[in-house]
Amino acid sequence: MINKLKEIKLAQKRLLLIISSLYLFTNFAYGQYGDDKLFYGGVILGTNFTQVDGDNFAGYHKVGINGGFIVYAKLGQYVAASMELLYAQKGARASNGQLPARSLDQSTVFTKFYNKLNYAEIPIMLNYFDEKKSNFGAGFSYSQLVSSKESYTTSSGAVIENGATLYPFRKYDLNFLLNGNAALYKGLFLNLRFAYSLISIRNGGSRNLLTTNQARQISNNIWTFRLMYMF
């Protein structure tokens, strides 16, 4: 427990340092979007709809926050690279139709299941812009796990919350990204993003209290809807 608290505090310190650095850089690069500035920045806020592939439950039932800062660097008239610093909530939740389910030893019936994965995430993308400033792009992201929680409720009403300790999640995640931004009004955009893990997010494959499979890759699978405002 002490080591876990130390890891969380260290991750929080790193996140604060990155946020402070990106905030200063965004202020340095501040400029009206659409002018001849080399750099321009903005803020993003929206929602993740997530599932975890490989855990025997399907459906984007887990909803979380996705928000942070973005900086673009113009590479040409219609091309720009971008970097974001995000707080992203991911994970999974079993639907009512997928429960009840029995534990590994068949001794316990679970009626509720979910896990919460909180990440500090840095996406890097290459983007193509049209004349109306709408754009689409692709890239990759690195995510540092800040905290994780896995909760099971049994048929007797007992709550078990040690799943993430028994079968820990990997401390980082790498994702492939597809992204699109539709211009709404001046600097305001509607964003749609798909992200998928390139590596297993759980140590030892997909093993948890409900499955024995240790070979299958377990992956974050995310659809994101956000609003983005460029300064």
C-alpha positions in Angstrom: 0.0 0.0 0.0 2.8 2.4 0.9 4.6 1.7 -2.4 1.3 2.2 -4.3 0.8 5.6 -2.6 4.4 6.6 -3.5 3.8 5.6 -7.2 0.6 7.7 -7.3 2.3 10.7 -5.8 5.2 10.4 -8.2 2.8 10.2 -11.2 0.9 13.2 -9.9 4.1 15.2 -9.6 5.1 14.3 -13.2 1.6 15.2 -14.5 1.8 18.6 -12.7 5.2 19.3 -14.2 4.0 18.4 -17.7 0.9 20.5 -17.4 2.9 23.5 -16.1 5.3 23.2 -19.0 2.6 22.9 -21.6 0.7 25.9 -20.1 3.8 28.1 -20.4 4.4 26.9 -23.9 0.8 27.6 -24.9 1.0 31.1 -23.6 4.3 31.6 -25.5 2.6 30.4 -28.7 -0.6 32.3 -28.1 -2.1 33.8 -31.2 -5.4 34.1 -33.0 -6.2 30.8 -34.7 -5.9 31.0 -38.5 -3.2 33.7 -38.6 0.4 33.2 -39.7 1.7 32.1 -36.3 3.9 29.0 -36.4 2.4 27.7 -33.1 -1.1 28.0 -31.8 -2.8 26.3 -28.8 -6.2 25.5 -27.3 -8.1 23.7 -24.7 -10.2 20.5 -25.0 -12.9 18.9 -22.9 -15.2 16.0 -23.6 -16.1 12.4 -22.8 -14.6 9.0 -23.3 -16.8 6.0 -24.1 -14.7 3.0 -23.3 -14.5 -0.8 -23.1 -11.6 -3.2 -22.5 -11.2 -5.8 -25.2 -10.2 -9.2 -23.8 -12.0 -9.1 -20.4 -15.0 -11.1 -21.6 -17.3 -8.1 -21.5 -18.3 -6.0 -24.5 -19.8 -2.6 -25.0 -18.8 1.0 -24.5 -20.5 1.2 -21.1 -17.8 3.0 -19.1 -18.0 6.8 -19.4 -15.2 9.1 -18.3 -13.6 12.5 -18.8 -11.2 13.5 -21.5 -9.7 17.0 -21.2 -6.6 19.1 -21.4 -4.5 21.2 -23.7 -3.3 21.1 -27.3 -0.6 22.8 -29.3 -0.3 22.8 -33.1 2.9 23.5 -35.1 2.3 24.4 -38.7 4.4 22.4 -41.2 2.8 23.8 -44.3 -0.3 25.5 -45.7 -2.6 22.5 -44.9 -0.5 20.4 -42.6 0.3 20.7 -38.9 1.7 18.5 -36.2 0.0 18.5 -32.8 0.7 17.5 -29.3 -1.8 17.2 -26.4 -1.6 16.8 -22.7 -4.7 15.1 -21.4 -6.3 13.6 -18.3 -8.2 10.6 -19.6 -10.5 8.2 -17.7 -10.8 4.8 -19.3 -11.9 1.3 -18.2 -14.8 -1.1 -18.5 -18.2 -1.8 -17.0 -20.3 -4.9 -17.4 -23.9 -4.4 -18.6 -26.9 -6.0 -16.9 -27.2 -8.5 -19.8 -23.6 -9.8 -19.1 -24.2 -10.5 -15.4 -24.4 -12.4 -13.2 -21.1 -14.2 -13.7 -19.1 -16.7 -11.5 -15.7 -16.2 -10.1 -12.6 -18.2 -11.1 -13.2 -20.9 -8.5 -17.0 -20.9 -9.2 -17.7 -20.2 -5.5 -18.9 -16.6 -5.9 -21.5 -15.0 -8.2 -20.8 -11.4 -9.2 -23.7 -9.1 -10.0 -21.7 -5.9 -10.8 -18.3 -5.3 -12.3 -16.3 -2.3 -13.4 -12.8 -1.0 -13.5 -11.5 2.6 -13.6 -8.2 3.5 -15.2 -7.0 7.1 -14.9 -4.2 8.2 -17.2 -2.1 11.2 -18.0 -1.9 11.0 -21.8 0.3 12.7 -24.5 -1.0 12.2 -28.0 1.2 13.2 -31.0 -0.5 13.5 -34.4 -0.1 14.6 -38.0 -3.1 16.6 -39.2 -4.4 17.7 -42.6 -6.6 20.9 -42.8 -9.1 21.9 -45.4 -9.9 25.5 -46.4 -12.6 25.7 -43.7 -10.1 24.7 -41.1 -11.8 21.4 -40.4 -9.1 18.7 -40.2 -8.3 15.0 -39.7 -5.2 13.2 -38.6 -3.6 10.1 -37.2 -0.9 9.4 -34.7 0.1 7.7 -31.4 -0.2 8.4 -27.7 1.7 7.5 -24.6 -0.4 7.2 -21.4 0.9 7.0 -17.9 -1.4 5.2 -15.4 -2.1 7.5 -12.5 -4.5 5.2 -10.6 -6.6 2.0 -11.1 -9.6 0.5 -9.4 -11.5 -2.7 -10.0 -14.7 -3.4 -8.2 -17.0 -6.5 -8.0 -20.3 -6.8 -6.2 -21.4 -10.3 -5.2 -24.9 -11.7 -5.1 -24.8 -11.3 -1.3 -24.2 -7.6 -1.6 -20.5 -7.7 -0.7 -18.1 -5.4 -2.6 -14.6 -6.6 -3.5 -12.1 -4.0 -4.6 -8.7 -5.7 -4.6 -8.9 -6.9 -8.3 -6.4 -4.3 -9.5 -4.0 -5.3 -6.8 -4.2 -9.1 -7.4 -3.9 -8.7 -11.1 -2.3 -5.3 -11.7 -2.6 -3.1 -14.7 0.5 -2.0 -16.7 1.9 1.4 -15.6 1.7 2.7 -19.2 -0.3 2.3 -22.4 0.5 3.0 -26.1 -2.3 3.8 -28.4 -3.0 4.2 -32.1 -5.2 7.2 -32.9 -7.6 8.4 -35.6 -8.9 11.9 -35.2 -11.3 14.4 -36.9 -12.2 18.0 -36.0 -15.2 19.8 -37.6 -15.2 23.6 -37.5 -18.3 25.0 -35.8 -17.7 28.7 -35.2 -14.5 30.7 -35.3 -12.1 28.8 -33.0 -14.6 26.2 -31.8 -14.4 22.6 -33.1 -16.3 19.4 -32.6 -13.8 16.5 -32.1 -14.3 12.7 -32.7 -11.5 10.3 -31.9 -10.9 6.6 -31.9 -8.0 5.1 -29.9 -6.9 1.5 -29.4 -4.1 0.0 -27.3 -1.1 -1.4 -29.1 0.1 -3.4 -26.1 -1.7 -5.3 -23.4 -2.7 -3.0 -20.6 -2.7 -5.7 -17.9 0.3 -7.7 -16.7 -0.2 -11.4 -17.3 -2.7 -11.0 -20.1 -6.4 -10.7 -19.3 -6.5 -12.6 -16.0 -8.8 -11.2 -13.4 -11.3 -12.6 -10.9 -13.6 -13.6 -13.7 -11.3 -15.2 -16.3 -8.3 -17.4 -16.4 -7.0 -16.4 -19.8 -3.4 -15.2 -19.4 -2.3 -15.2 -23.1 -4.9 -12.9 -24.7 -4.0 -9.3 -25.1 -6.3 -6.9 -23.2 -6.7 -3.5 -24.8 -8.3 -0.1 -24.2 -10.9 0.6 -26.9 -12.1 4.2 -26.8 -14.4 6.5 -28.7 -14.1 10.2 -27.7 -16.4 13.1 -28.3 -15.0 16.6 -27.3 -15.2 20.3 -27.9 -12.0 22.1 -28.7 -11.4 25.8 -28.6 -8.4 27.3 -30.3 -7.0 30.6 -29.1 
